[in-house]
Amino acid sequence: MKVACSILFEIDEWQSVCAVVMRRKLPKEPPTLGEFMKMLATLGGHQGRKNGGPAEMVVIWRGLQDLYRLATGWRAYFEFS
């Protein structure tokens, strides 16, 4: 069963990460939780190589830190523009 990332993350959080990682127009529907975790890993520095293995918790933690900074800027932009 595929679950949308919006079950755990606010709209401004997943949209800001998608905008930075995907570098294209935002999707209308939120990505799945699995897809979003890969995006967080990318933010945290995971290379995503074929033989690299899954992202470690430290990498996810770094991605989450970036997520909260991105979401803060995203909120400010849309609130004050």
N, C-alpha and C positions, 0 to 999 in steps of 0.2 A: 504494500500500500504506500503510495507516494503522498507525503504531507507537505503542504506549502510552508515556506519559511515564515510566513506571516503569523503562524501559530505561536512563534517564540519572539519574533522581532517586529518592531513597529514599522510602519510604512516608510518613514523617513530614514530608518536604519537600512532596510534592504534596498531602497531606491538609491541611496547615496553609494552604497557598496557596488551595486550593479553598474552605476554610471562610471565609477572609477575603474573597475576591473574589466567590464565589457567594452567600454569606450564606443558605445553606439546608443541609439535611441532606447529608452527604457522599455522593458516588456510591460504589457498591459496587466498580465497576471504575475504574481510573485513566483520566483523560481522554487523548485522543491527544496526541502531542507538539505538534502544531500548535495545538490548543486550549489546552494548557498554556502555550505560548509567548505566546499572546495574554493569558492571565492574568498572566504575568510582566510583560508590557508595561503592563498596567493598573496593576500595583503600581508600576511605574517612572514612571507619570505619563502614559502614552499615552492619548489621549482616545477613540481608536477611531472617529473620524468617517469618514463615507463617502468623502469626498474628501481625507482626511488622509494617506493613504499608509501604508506599513508602518512599524513602529516602528524607530527607529534603534538602533544598538548601545549608545549611552549610556543610552537608556531601558531596554534589556534589562539592562544592567549594574546600574542602580539597582534594577530588579526582583529581580535575583539577590541583591543586598545585603539587601533586605527579606526575601527567601525564607530566607536563612540566619538572620536574626534571628527570624523567625516559627518556623522549625523548632527553634531552640534553646529557645524558650519552650514549644513543643508537647511536645518531649521531656521538659523539666523538669516540666511539668504531669502528664504521664502516668507519669513515673517516681516522683514524690514524692506523688502524690495517692492 
